Amino acid sequence: MATKTARSRTQSPAYRCGECGWTTAKWVGRCGECQAWGTVEEAAAAGVARTTAATTVARPALRIAEVDSTTASYHPTEIGELDRVLGGGLVPGAVILVAGEPGVGKSTLLLDVAARVARLGRTVLYVTGEESTAQVKLRAERIGALADTLYLTAESDLSQALGQVEKVDPALLIVDSVQTLSSPDVDGSAGGVTQVREVAASLINAAKTRGMTTLLVGHVTKDGSIAGPRLLEHLVDVVCQFEGERHSRLRLMRAVKNRYGPTDEVGCFDLTDTGIVGLADPSGLFVSRTKEPVAGTCITVTLEGRRPLLAEVQALLAESATSQPRRATSGLDGSRVSMLLAVLQRRASLQLHKDDSYVATVGGVKLSEPATDLSVALAIASAKTNQALPSRMIAFGEVGLAGEVRPVPGISRRIQEAERLGFTHAVVPESPNGPGRIPAGFTVKQVSTLTEALELLF
């Protein structure tokens, strides 16, 4: 009886989360891994594990010096910002996952990439599972992405898509999106954990076998993470996150994972009516153009990866009509701005507890680096005293709760970028190694506390 009970428990079905792949022996309403509700479904029981025996080696191992590395060389896409993120371009046999929110411009960007690669004489296959070929062609005509060796097909069946690959034999394959393809040999609906795993494994096998570069479009969940099992991110070679506000023209691409290049590069793009254009110098989007200095504004330099970007912080204070003043932010962390308001009141004796505060960035850029603390504090102080800061001055540094200004990385790089754009003064934190190389004619003031910075400017 005991043996029968144990056998029934072993063969009982398991339950799997459709979002992250977490498994459990019994059904639960909420996933214990990703905390999603209603995603745990019944799955087939796993078979008995067996030991795999060794077989005859088809391709013997080579000495590392004998490996031909030219097969993994970069092929530029002629889109400089994309090549920057990828490390130099597309690598034959590489599988790249591009994820982002709906409407951010993933399909538009990859269609432009497909046309540029096709114009170089290489065959490109674009597989769309969300739109018809007519819809894709209309977008291609709008952005000027037509080419003779660019092939389109609308497929949602994995076997049919692989058949198209066999027939066309492309050098570049684009799948839009990986969650829309499904295999008839695997249970589950398209986009589920089992289907996404099978589709990704089949496409990766085809890419590695044929030396075909593959670009996969991936959906994201409402919290911004890539939809489907985490295994998808582990299987591919490169994971790129495409970001951007719906009401802003700016788009940023970050390499979350890259087996062929760095992961600290950021590509900047401008979304226009005729497509997406790379921005080699995007700082002008984040700085307002005024003839005279305005109180409550301060320019800072933030590092996006290894790229310095100038951004403007604006602050506005108004006497509150209620007992609880309003704290509104845009493009900045609201809790960090509240902390800086408390530091200014406690350490710098600025009476801000009766004022409504509105702090925002220009151009819709998001500033999350602690190095922007000093510029936010100076903008608030400028708004409170109604005194404008010098027009050609930048400020950056992390502000602590004790009122100290802490050093930040890349001080010299930030100063050089500011000097290149015509700025002449900078207020920076004191550093044990100094500010580094300073351009000729550029004035740098080092401060150790927030009070010292305020006394210097007001």
Secondary structure, 3 states (H helix, E strand, C coil): CHHHHHHHHHHCCEEEECCCCCEECCCCCECCCCCCECCEEEECCCCCCCCCCCCCCCCCCCCHHHCCHHHHCCECCCCHHHHHHHCCCECCCCEEEEEECCCCCHHHHHHHHHHHHHHCCCCEEEEECCCCHHHHHHHHHHHCCCCCCEEEEECCEHHHHHHHHHHHCCCEEEEECCCCCECCCCCCCCCCHHHHHHHHHHHHHHHHHHCCEEEEEECECCCCCECCCCHHHHHCCEEEEEECCCCCCEEEEEEEEECCCCCCCEEEEEEECCEEEECCCHHHHHCCCCCCCCCCEEEEEEEECCEEEEEEEEEEEEECCCCCCCEEEECECHHHHHHHHHHHHHHCCCCCCCEEEEEEECCCCCECCHHHHHHHHHHHHHHHHCCCCCCCEEECCEECCCCEEECCCCHHHHHHHHHHCCCCEEEEECCCCCCCCCCCCCEEEEECEHHHHHHHHC
